[in-house]
Amino acid sequence: MFGKSSHKFEINYIFQNDPRHHIIESEEEGMSQGSAARHLLELHNGDAENSLVMPEAGADEAKILEQAEVIGITDIRVTKLVHEHEPGTTPGHYQQP
């Protein structure tokens, strides 16, 4: 009857000493640091000629986080976005006509 619900996650991290953030949509209810790290590895090195940067498909979370740290991705924090408001769509109960 209804389609699969999509969840949004904000990933805050440091990439080569530069703070960054990225928003990911997923059908999963939660996202671990390892899943976020794998996504960030693909984001920053997906087009790299050397496939040695990417961890193996069955790599455990610790190995993925270790590989991310090697290329400069550290301090990964994942936050599920519960409510997202587009600019100008915030409820107007505080606004005067």
Biopython code that builds the backbone (N, CA, C, O; Angstrom):
import numpy as np
from Bio.PDB.StructureBuilder import StructureBuilder

atoms = [
    (1, "MET", "N", (0.812, -1.180, 0.000)),
    (1, "MET", "CA", (0.000, 0.000, 0.000)),
    (1, "MET", "C", (0.866, 1.258, 0.000)),
    (1, "MET", "O", (0.688, 2.138, -0.842)),
    (2, "PHE", "N", (1.796, 1.341, 0.938)),
    (2, "PHE", "CA", (2.694, 2.481, 0.997)),
    (2, "PHE", "C", (4.085, 2.024, 0.594)),
    (2, "PHE", "O", (4.456, 0.872, 0.820)),
    (3, "GLY", "N", (4.858, 2.930, -0.005)),
    (3, "GLY", "CA", (6.235, 2.620, -0.385)),
    (3, "GLY", "C", (7.123, 2.537, 0.842)),
    (3, "GLY", "O", (6.715, 2.883, 1.951)),
    (4, "LYS", "N", (8.314, 2.082, 0.628)),
    (4, "LYS", "CA", (9.261, 2.008, 1.732)),
    (4, "LYS", "C", (9.605, 3.409, 2.201)),
    (4, "LYS", "O", (9.788, 4.325, 1.399)),
    (5, "SER", "N", (9.690, 3.558, 3.513)),
    (5, "SER", "CA", (10.014, 4.877, 4.036)),
    (5, "SER", "C", (11.515, 5.113, 3.944)),
    (5, "SER", "O", (12.322, 4.192, 4.068)),
    (6, "SER", "N", (11.853, 6.342, 3.728)),
    (6, "SER", "CA", (13.243, 6.729, 3.597)),
    (6, "SER", "C", (13.650, 7.493, 4.855)),
    (6, "SER", "O", (12.894, 8.317, 5.368)),
    (7, "HIS", "N", (14.832, 7.211, 5.331)),
    (7, "HIS", "CA", (15.362, 7.890, 6.517)),
    (7, "HIS", "C", (16.568, 8.702, 6.089)),
    (7, "HIS", "O", (17.343, 8.274, 5.233)),
    (8, "LYS", "N", (16.728, 9.879, 6.688)),
    (8, "LYS", "CA", (17.870, 10.728, 6.369)),
    (8, "LYS", "C", (18.821, 10.762, 7.553)),
    (8, "LYS", "O", (18.410, 10.833, 8.711)),
    (9, "PHE", "N", (20.104, 10.710, 7.225)),
    (9, "PHE", "CA", (21.148, 10.750, 8.233)),
    (9, "PHE", "C", (22.146, 11.830, 7.861)),
    (9, "PHE", "O", (22.529, 11.972, 6.700)),
    (10, "GLU", "N", (22.557, 12.586, 8.861)),
    (10, "GLU", "CA", (23.612, 13.571, 8.650)),
    (10, "GLU", "C", (24.904, 12.982, 9.203)),
    (10, "GLU", "O", (24.952, 12.526, 10.345)),
    (11, "ILE", "N", (25.941, 12.998, 8.387)),
    (11, "ILE", "CA", (27.246, 12.503, 8.799)),
    (11, "ILE", "C", (28.174, 13.705, 8.924)),
    (11, "ILE", "O", (28.417, 14.417, 7.949)),
    (12, "ASN", "N", (28.681, 13.923, 10.113)),
    (12, "ASN", "CA", (29.685, 14.956, 10.352)),
    (12, "ASN", "C", (31.014, 14.246, 10.535)),
    (12, "ASN", "O", (31.095, 13.239, 11.238)),
    (13, "TYR", "N", (32.061, 14.773, 9.900)),
    (13, "TYR", "CA", (33.361, 14.108, 9.943)),
    (13, "TYR", "C", (34.466, 15.094, 9.604)),
    (13, "TYR", "O", (34.207, 16.219, 9.177)),
    (14, "ILE", "N", (35.691, 14.656, 9.801)),
    (14, "ILE", "CA", (36.870, 15.429, 9.432)),
    (14, "ILE", "C", (37.506, 14.722, 8.244)),
    (14, "ILE", "O", (37.767, 13.521, 8.305)),
    (15, "PHE", "N", (37.757, 15.456, 7.165)),
    (15, "PHE", "CA", (38.438, 14.899, 5.991)),
    (15, "PHE", "C", (39.700, 15.716, 5.764)),
    (15, "PHE", "O", (39.643, 16.877, 5.360)),
    (16, "GLN", "N", (40.824, 15.098, 6.029)),
    (16, "GLN", "CA", (42.132, 15.731, 5.887)),
    (16, "GLN", "C", (42.162, 17.091, 6.583)),
    (16, "GLN", "O", (42.485, 18.113, 5.977)),
    (17, "ASN", "N", (41.817, 17.075, 7.866)),
    (17, "ASN", "CA", (41.823, 18.241, 8.754)),
    (17, "ASN", "C", (40.807, 19.320, 8.367)),
    (17, "ASN", "O", (40.959, 20.475, 8.765)),
    (18, "ASP", "N", (39.793, 18.966, 7.610)),
    (18, "ASP", "CA", (38.757, 19.899, 7.198)),
    (18, "ASP", "C", (37.402, 19.356, 7.636)),
    (18, "ASP", "O", (36.989, 18.297, 7.163)),
    (19, "PRO", "N", (36.690, 20.062, 8.540)),
    (19, "PRO", "CA", (35.377, 19.561, 8.969)),
    (19, "PRO", "C", (34.376, 19.597, 7.814)),
    (19, "PRO", "O", (34.293, 20.580, 7.076)),
    (20, "ARG", "N", (33.622, 18.510, 7.672)),
    (20, "ARG", "CA", (32.639, 18.412, 6.592)),
    (20, "ARG", "C", (31.386, 17.713, 7.105)),
    (20, "ARG", "O", (31.370, 17.136, 8.193)),
    (21, "HIS", "N", (30.333, 17.783, 6.283)),
    (21, "HIS", "CA", (29.112, 17.032, 6.588)),
    (21, "HIS", "C", (28.505, 16.556, 5.275)),
    (21, "HIS", "O", (28.743, 17.123, 4.208)),
    (22, "HIS", "N", (27.720, 15.503, 5.392)),
    (22, "HIS", "CA", (27.078, 14.918, 4.217)),
    (22, "HIS", "C", (25.747, 14.327, 4.672)),
    (22, "HIS", "O", (25.666, 13.755, 5.759)),
    (23, "ILE", "N", (24.707, 14.457, 3.857)),
    (23, "ILE", "CA", (23.404, 13.892, 4.197)),
    (23, "ILE", "C", (23.133, 12.711, 3.278)),
    (23, "ILE", "O", (23.304, 12.798, 2.062)),
    (24, "ILE", "N", (22.706, 11.599, 3.882)),
    (24, "ILE", "CA", (22.459, 10.353, 3.162)),
    (24, "ILE", "C", (21.024, 9.917, 3.404)),
    (24, "ILE", "O", (20.528, 9.989, 4.529)),
    (25, "GLU", "N", (20.364, 9.470, 2.359)),
    (25, "GLU", "CA", (19.052, 8.840, 2.496)),
    (25, "GLU", "C", (19.239, 7.336, 2.449)),
    (25, "GLU", "O", (20.009, 6.819, 1.641)),
    (26, "SER", "N", (18.529, 6.642, 3.322)),
    (26, "SER", "CA", (18.641, 5.196, 3.392)),
    (26, "SER", "C", (17.299, 4.593, 3.770)),
    (26, "SER", "O", (16.482, 5.235, 4.430)),
    (27, "GLU", "N", (17.080, 3.367, 3.350)),
    (27, "GLU", "CA", (15.870, 2.654, 3.746)),
    (27, "GLU", "C", (16.049, 1.993, 5.109)),
    (27, "GLU", "O", (15.070, 1.561, 5.719)),
    (28, "GLU", "N", (17.276, 1.911, 5.589)),
    (28, "GLU", "CA", (17.570, 1.322, 6.894)),
    (28, "GLU", "C", (17.118, 2.259, 8.009)),
    (28, "GLU", "O", (17.123, 3.479, 7.848)),
    (29, "GLU", "N", (16.732, 1.685, 9.124)),
    (29, "GLU", "CA", (16.266, 2.448, 10.278)),
    (29, "GLU", "C", (17.422, 3.184, 10.967)),
    (29, "GLU", "O", (17.236, 4.272, 11.511)),
    (30, "GLY", "N", (18.609, 2.582, 10.938)),
    (30, "GLY", "CA", (19.769, 3.175, 11.588)),
    (30, "GLY", "C", (20.997, 3.072, 10.708)),
    (30, "GLY", "O", (21.002, 2.338, 9.719)),
    (31, "MET", "N", (22.043, 3.811, 11.069)),
    (31, "MET", "CA", (23.285, 3.765, 10.317)),
    (31, "MET", "C", (24.443, 3.756, 11.301)),
    (31, "MET", "O", (24.529, 4.613, 12.180)),
    (32, "SER", "N", (25.328, 2.785, 11.149)),
    (32, "SER", "CA", (26.488, 2.683, 12.026)),
    (32, "SER", "C", (27.620, 3.552, 11.500)),
    (32, "SER", "O", (27.562, 4.046, 10.374)),
    (33, "GLN", "N", (28.658, 3.739, 12.325)),
    (33, "GLN", "CA", (29.828, 4.486, 11.896)),
    (33, "GLN", "C", (30.515, 3.781, 10.728)),
    (33, "GLN", "O", (31.020, 4.435, 9.815)),
    (34, "GLY", "N", (30.533, 2.455, 10.758)),
    (34, "GLY", "CA", (31.153, 1.688, 9.682)),
    (34, "GLY", "C", (30.443, 1.883, 8.353)),
    (34, "GLY", "O", (31.092, 2.036, 7.318)),
    (35, "SER", "N", (29.120, 1.879, 8.374)),
    (35, "SER", "CA", (28.343, 2.112, 7.153)),
    (35, "SER", "C", (28.589, 3.519, 6.626)),
    (35, "SER", "O", (28.730, 3.726, 5.421)),
    (36, "ALA", "N", (28.640, 4.477, 7.536)),
    (36, "ALA", "CA", (28.911, 5.855, 7.138)),
    (36, "ALA", "C", (30.315, 5.973, 6.558)),
    (36, "ALA", "O", (30.522, 6.658, 5.556)),
    (37, "ALA", "N", (31.281, 5.301, 7.189)),
    (37, "ALA", "CA", (32.664, 5.348, 6.706)),
    (37, "ALA", "C", (32.769, 4.748, 5.312)),
    (37, "ALA", "O", (33.469, 5.293, 4.459)),
    (38, "ARG", "N", (32.083, 3.630, 5.066)),
    (38, "ARG", "CA", (32.107, 3.019, 3.733)),
    (38, "ARG", "C", (31.546, 3.991, 2.692)),
    (38, "ARG", "O", (32.097, 4.128, 1.600)),
    (39, "HIS", "N", (30.452, 4.657, 3.039)),
    (39, "HIS", "CA", (29.858, 5.624, 2.111)),
    (39, "HIS", "C", (30.826, 6.782, 1.844)),
    (39, "HIS", "O", (30.964, 7.230, 0.705)),
    (40, "LEU", "N", (31.493, 7.263, 2.895)),
    (40, "LEU", "CA", (32.425, 8.374, 2.729)),
    (40, "LEU", "C", (33.647, 7.958, 1.915)),
    (40, "LEU", "O", (34.170, 8.753, 1.134)),
    (41, "LEU", "N", (34.106, 6.720, 2.090)),
    (41, "LEU", "CA", (35.212, 6.216, 1.271)),
    (41, "LEU", "C", (34.825, 6.211, -0.199)),
    (41, "LEU", "O", (35.613, 6.604, -1.059)),
    (42, "GLU", "N", (33.613, 5.765, -0.482)),
    (42, "GLU", "CA", (33.128, 5.761, -1.864)),
    (42, "GLU", "C", (32.980, 7.188, -2.387)),
    (42, "GLU", "O", (33.280, 7.457, -3.551)),
    (43, "LEU", "N", (32.523, 8.093, -1.543)),
    (43, "LEU", "CA", (32.325, 9.481, -1.941)),
    (43, "LEU", "C", (33.650, 10.152, -2.308)),
    (43, "LEU", "O", (33.753, 10.818, -3.338)),
    (44, "HIS", "N", (34.657, 9.968, -1.457)),
    (44, "HIS", "CA", (35.926, 10.665, -1.651)),
    (44, "HIS", "C", (36.909, 9.917, -2.552)),
    (44, "HIS", "O", (37.829, 10.530, -3.093)),
    (45, "ASN", "N", (36.732, 8.600, -2.725)),
    (45, "ASN", "CA", (37.690, 7.834, -3.516)),
    (45, "ASN", "C", (37.026, 6.894, -4.501)),
    (45, "ASN", "O", (37.664, 5.960, -4.987)),
    (46, "GLY", "N", (35.768, 7.121, -4.803)),
    (46, "GLY", "CA", (35.046, 6.241, -5.714)),
    (46, "GLY", "C", (35.618, 6.205, -7.108)),
    (46, "GLY", "O", (35.493, 5.200, -7.809)),
    (47, "ASP", "N", (36.245, 7.291, -7.519)),
    (47, "ASP", "CA", (36.814, 7.340, -8.861)),
    (47, "ASP", "C", (38.330, 7.142, -8.862)),
    (47, "ASP", "O", (38.983, 7.329, -9.889)),
    (48, "ALA", "N", (38.880, 6.767, -7.724)),
    (48, "ALA", "CA", (40.327, 6.555, -7.644)),
    (48, "ALA", "C", (40.734, 5.357, -8.491)),
    (48, "ALA", "O", (40.035, 4.346, -8.542)),
    (49, "GLU", "N", (41.872, 5.491, -9.149)),
    (49, "GLU", "CA", (42.361, 4.401, -9.992)),
    (49, "GLU", "C", (42.817, 3.215, -9.161)),
    (49, "GLU", "O", (42.758, 2.074, -9.619)),
    (50, "ASN", "N", (43.271, 3.478, -7.946)),
    (50, "ASN", "CA", (43.796, 2.419, -7.101)),
    (50, "ASN", "C", (42.676, 1.869, -6.218)),
    (50, "ASN", "O", (42.220, 2.555, -5.304)),
    (51, "SER", "N", (42.240, 0.665, -6.475)),
    (51, "SER", "CA", (41.146, 0.068, -5.702)),
    (51, "SER", "C", (41.605, -0.424, -4.333)),
    (51, "SER", "O", (40.792, -0.931, -3.559)),
    (52, "LEU", "N", (42.881, -0.284, -4.024)),
    (52, "LEU", "CA", (43.369, -0.703, -2.711)),
    (52, "LEU", "C", (42.848, 0.195, -1.596)),
    (52, "LEU", "O", (42.906, -0.177, -0.425)),
    (53, "VAL", "N", (42.344, 1.364, -1.945)),
    (53, "VAL", "CA", (41.798, 2.289, -0.952)),
    (53, "VAL", "C", (40.503, 1.745, -0.370)),
    (53, "VAL", "O", (40.226, 1.938, 0.814)),
    (54, "MET", "N", (39.707, 1.069, -1.187)),
    (54, "MET", "CA", (38.414, 0.551, -0.751)),
    (54, "MET", "C", (38.587, -0.761, 0.012)),
    (54, "MET", "O", (39.334, -1.638, -0.423)),
    (55, "PRO", "N", (37.897, -0.901, 1.152)),
    (55, "PRO", "CA", (37.957, -2.176, 1.888)),
    (55, "PRO", "C", (37.198, -3.267, 1.135)),
    (55, "PRO", "O", (36.357, -2.983, 0.282)),
    (56, "GLU", "N", (37.507, -4.509, 1.464)),
    (56, "GLU", "CA", (36.825, -5.637, 0.829)),
    (56, "GLU", "C", (35.329, -5.590, 1.162)),
    (56, "GLU", "O", (34.921, -4.978, 2.148)),
    (57, "ALA", "N", (34.530, -6.241, 0.331)),
    (57, "ALA", "CA", (33.072, -6.220, 0.502)),
    (57, "ALA", "C", (32.646, -6.775, 1.854)),
    (57, "ALA", "O", (31.688, -6.273, 2.442)),
    (58, "GLY", "N", (33.322, -7.788, 2.361)),
    (58, "GLY", "CA", (32.939, -8.398, 3.625)),
    (58, "GLY", "C", (33.707, -7.877, 4.823)),
    (58, "GLY", "O", (33.689, -8.507, 5.881)),
    (59, "ALA", "N", (34.382, -6.743, 4.689)),
    (59, "ALA", "CA", (35.207, -6.213, 5.774)),
    (59, "ALA", "C", (34.337, -5.815, 6.968)),
    (59, "ALA", "O", (33.229, -5.303, 6.813)),
    (60, "ASP", "N", (34.882, -6.071, 8.174)),
    (60, "ASP", "CA", (34.135, -5.692, 9.367)),
    (60, "ASP", "C", (34.268, -4.185, 9.612)),
    (60, "ASP", "O", (35.074, -3.501, 8.981)),
    (61, "GLU", "N", (33.459, -3.699, 10.539)),
    (61, "GLU", "CA", (33.379, -2.270, 10.793)),
    (61, "GLU", "C", (34.723, -1.682, 11.220)),
    (61, "GLU", "O", (35.068, -0.577, 10.801)),
    (62, "ALA", "N", (35.476, -2.391, 12.035)),
    (62, "ALA", "CA", (36.768, -1.882, 12.501)),
    (62, "ALA", "C", (37.739, -1.702, 11.338)),
    (62, "ALA", "O", (38.484, -0.722, 11.301)),
    (63, "LYS", "N", (37.739, -2.633, 10.391)),
    (63, "LYS", "CA", (38.619, -2.557, 9.229)),
    (63, "LYS", "C", (38.234, -1.370, 8.332)),
    (63, "LYS", "O", (39.104, -0.687, 7.793)),
    (64, "ILE", "N", (36.943, -1.136, 8.179)),
    (64, "ILE", "CA", (36.465, -0.009, 7.362)),
    (64, "ILE", "C", (36.876, 1.312, 8.000)),
    (64, "ILE", "O", (37.355, 2.212, 7.309)),
    (65, "LEU", "N", (36.691, 1.436, 9.316)),
    (65, "LEU", "CA", (37.071, 2.659, 10.015)),
    (65, "LEU", "C", (38.578, 2.885, 9.956)),
    (65, "LEU", "O", (39.036, 4.022, 9.838)),
    (66, "GLU", "N", (39.339, 1.811, 10.037)),
    (66, "GLU", "CA", (40.799, 1.898, 9.933)),
    (66, "GLU", "C", (41.206, 2.406, 8.546)),
    (66, "GLU", "O", (42.077, 3.266, 8.422)),
    (67, "GLN", "N", (40.570, 1.867, 7.514)),
    (67, "GLN", "CA", (40.875, 2.285, 6.136)),
    (67, "GLN", "C", (40.488, 3.748, 5.911)),
    (67, "GLN", "O", (41.195, 4.483, 5.222)),
    (68, "ALA", "N", (39.365, 4.163, 6.493)),
    (68, "ALA", "CA", (38.940, 5.559, 6.366)),
    (68, "ALA", "C", (39.966, 6.489, 7.012)),
    (68, "ALA", "O", (40.265, 7.558, 6.480)),
    (69, "GLU", "N", (40.494, 6.082, 8.148)),
    (69, "GLU", "CA", (41.485, 6.901, 8.844)),
    (69, "GLU", "C", (42.768, 7.032, 8.030)),
    (69, "GLU", "O", (43.424, 8.073, 8.067)),
    (70, "VAL", "N", (43.128, 5.981, 7.295)),
    (70, "VAL", "CA", (44.340, 6.009, 6.466)),
    (70, "VAL", "C", (44.264, 7.126, 5.423)),
    (70, "VAL", "O", (45.273, 7.774, 5.146)),
    (71, "ILE", "N", (43.094, 7.359, 4.846)),
    (71, "ILE", "CA", (42.978, 8.403, 3.822)),
    (71, "ILE", "C", (42.559, 9.755, 4.399)),
    (71, "ILE", "O", (42.386, 10.717, 3.650)),
    (72, "GLY", "N", (42.396, 9.838, 5.717)),
    (72, "GLY", "CA", (42.133, 11.124, 6.347)),
    (72, "GLY", "C", (40.702, 11.375, 6.775)),
    (72, "GLY", "O", (40.345, 12.518, 7.059)),
    (73, "ILE", "N", (39.866, 10.340, 6.833)),
    (73, "ILE", "CA", (38.487, 10.503, 7.308)),
    (73, "ILE", "C", (38.446, 10.069, 8.774)),
    (73, "ILE", "O", (38.655, 8.896, 9.085)),
    (74, "THR", "N", (38.176, 11.018, 9.671)),
    (74, "THR", "CA", (38.167, 10.716, 11.101)),
    (74, "THR", "C", (36.962, 11.382, 11.766)),
    (74, "THR", "O", (36.224, 12.140, 11.136)),
    (75, "ASP", "N", (36.785, 11.084, 13.037)),
    (75, "ASP", "CA", (35.748, 11.702, 13.870)),
    (75, "ASP", "C", (34.357, 11.637, 13.239)),
    (75, "ASP", "O", (33.654, 12.645, 13.172)),
    (76, "ILE", "N", (33.969, 10.459, 12.784)),
    (76, "ILE", "CA", (32.681, 10.269, 12.115)),
    (76, "ILE", "C", (31.562, 10.243, 13.156)),
    (76, "ILE", "O", (31.607, 9.472, 14.115)),
    (77, "ARG", "N", (30.569, 11.089, 12.954)),
    (77, "ARG", "CA", (29.391, 11.116, 13.822)),
    (77, "ARG", "C", (28.155, 11.062, 12.940)),
    (77, "ARG", "O", (28.017, 11.829, 11.987)),
    (78, "VAL", "N", (27.255, 10.139, 13.275)),
    (78, "VAL", "CA", (26.037, 9.944, 12.486)),
    (78, "VAL", "C", (24.837, 10.377, 13.324)),
    (78, "VAL", "O", (24.682, 9.953, 14.469)),
    (79, "THR", "N", (23.997, 11.219, 12.746)),
    (79, "THR", "CA", (22.789, 11.688, 13.407)),
    (79, "THR", "C", (21.599, 11.455, 12.485)),
    (79, "THR", "O", (21.607, 11.859, 11.323)),
    (80, "LYS", "N", (20.584, 10.801, 13.019)),
    (80, "LYS", "CA", (19.365, 10.599, 12.240)),
    (80, "LYS", "C", (18.559, 11.892, 12.267)),
    (80, "LYS", "O", (18.290, 12.450, 13.331)),
    (81, "LEU", "N", (18.178, 12.357, 11.082)),
    (81, "LEU", "CA", (17.370, 13.565, 10.987)),
    (81, "LEU", "C", (15.908, 13.174, 11.135)),
    (81, "LEU", "O", (15.345, 12.497, 10.275)),
    (82, "VAL", "N", (15.301, 13.603, 12.229)),
    (82, "VAL", "CA", (13.929, 13.226, 12.514)),
    (82, "VAL", "C", (12.966, 14.147, 11.790)),
    (82, "VAL", "O", (12.034, 13.684, 11.133)),
    (83, "HIS", "N", (13.183, 15.432, 11.906)),
    (83, "HIS", "CA", (12.333, 16.419, 11.245)),
    (83, "HIS", "C", (13.219, 17.290, 10.374)),
    (83, "HIS", "O", (14.252, 17.796, 10.811)),
    (84, "GLU", "N", (12.800, 17.446, 9.165)),
    (84, "GLU", "CA", (13.558, 18.312, 8.280)),
    (84, "GLU", "C", (12.614, 19.347, 7.703)),
    (84, "GLU", "O", (11.590, 19.012, 7.107)),
    (85, "HIS", "N", (12.965, 20.588, 7.886)),
    (85, "HIS", "CA", (12.145, 21.683, 7.388)),
    (85, "HIS", "C", (12.914, 22.413, 6.300)),
    (85, "HIS", "O", (14.080, 22.765, 6.472)),
    (86, "GLU", "N", (12.260, 22.627, 5.208)),
    (86, "GLU", "CA", (12.836, 23.450, 4.157)),
    (86, "GLU", "C", (12.758, 24.908, 4.607)),
    (86, "GLU", "O", (11.859, 25.269, 5.367)),
    (87, "PRO", "N", (13.676, 25.739, 4.155)),
    (87, "PRO", "CA", (13.605, 27.158, 4.537)),
    (87, "PRO", "C", (12.242, 27.757, 4.177)),
    (87, "PRO", "O", (11.740, 27.579, 3.067)),
    (88, "GLY", "N", (11.670, 28.455, 5.127)),
    (88, "GLY", "CA", (10.380, 29.094, 4.897)),
    (88, "GLY", "C", (9.177, 28.214, 5.191)),
    (88, "GLY", "O", (8.044, 28.663, 5.019)),
    (89, "THR", "N", (9.381, 26.967, 5.631)),
    (89, "THR", "CA", (8.245, 26.084, 5.915)),
    (89, "THR", "C", (8.112, 25.785, 7.402)),
    (89, "THR", "O", (7.339, 24.907, 7.785)),
    (90, "THR", "N", (8.847, 26.493, 8.239)),
    (90, "THR", "CA", (8.747, 26.298, 9.672)),
    (90, "THR", "C", (7.351, 26.703, 10.123)),
    (90, "THR", "O", (6.824, 27.707, 9.643)),
    (91, "PRO", "N", (6.736, 25.950, 11.034)),
    (91, "PRO", "CA", (5.398, 26.325, 11.500)),
    (91, "PRO", "C", (5.353, 27.778, 11.930)),
    (91, "PRO", "O", (6.276, 28.266, 12.582)),
    (92, "GLY", "N", (4.293, 28.466, 11.572)),
    (92, "GLY", "CA", (4.216, 29.901, 11.774)),
    (92, "GLY", "C", (3.461, 30.353, 13.000)),
    (92, "GLY", "O", (2.920, 31.459, 13.001)),
    (93, "HIS", "N", (3.400, 29.542, 14.054)),
    (93, "HIS", "CA", (2.622, 29.943, 15.224)),
    (93, "HIS", "C", (3.199, 31.173, 15.913)),
    (93, "HIS", "O", (2.500, 31.833, 16.682)),
    (94, "TYR", "N", (4.448, 31.488, 15.652)),
    (94, "TYR", "CA", (5.074, 32.638, 16.271)),
    (94, "TYR", "C", (5.000, 33.885, 15.387)),
    (94, "TYR", "O", (5.383, 34.972, 15.819)),
    (95, "GLN", "N", (4.518, 33.739, 14.172)),
    (95, "GLN", "CA", (4.506, 34.852, 13.225)),
    (95, "GLN", "C", (3.222, 35.641, 13.321)),
    (95, "GLN", "O", (2.156, 35.095, 13.608)),
    (96, "GLN", "N", (3.339, 36.941, 13.075)),
    (96, "GLN", "CA", (2.186, 37.824, 13.069)),
    (96, "GLN", "C", (1.742, 38.014, 11.622)),
    (96, "GLN", "O", (2.582, 38.046, 10.722)),
    (97, "PRO", "N", (0.428, 38.141, 11.381)),
    (97, "PRO", "CA", (-0.039, 38.368, 9.997)),
    (97, "PRO", "C", (0.368, 39.720, 9.472)),
    (97, "PRO", "O", (0.053, 40.059, 8.331)),
]
sb = StructureBuilder()
sb.init_structure("model")
sb.init_model(0)
sb.init_chain("A")
sb.init_seg("    ")
for serial, (resi, resn, name, xyz) in enumerate(atoms, 1):
    if name == "N":
        sb.init_residue(resn, " ", resi, " ")
    sb.init_atom(name, np.array(xyz, "f"), 0.0, 1.0, " ", f" {name:<3s}", serial, name[0])
structure = sb.get_structure()
